[in-house]
Amino acid sequence: MRRALALAERQMRLVMDAARSLPVDRRDEFLCDVAGRLGEAPTMLAIEAAIGAFFERMPVFLCDSAPAKKEECSQ
């Protein structure tokens, strides 16, 4: 069994901010992936690299970044 991962407050904030940018159903996968890439004493650089590795594999759809259409009011 793998030992618990200990992160400093700043490191945890970085991971959680990245997790919040994902849809809820992808967050567990993200957290497990990041934790699996880190050793027992992760550095900020290692955490940033682990986060980046997940997002590099995640598909991006152009429509995800398109602004939502405004609905017109019918009066």
Secondary structure as UniProt FT lines:
FT   HELIX           9..20
FT   HELIX           24..37
FT   HELIX           44..57
FT   HELIX           62..65
//
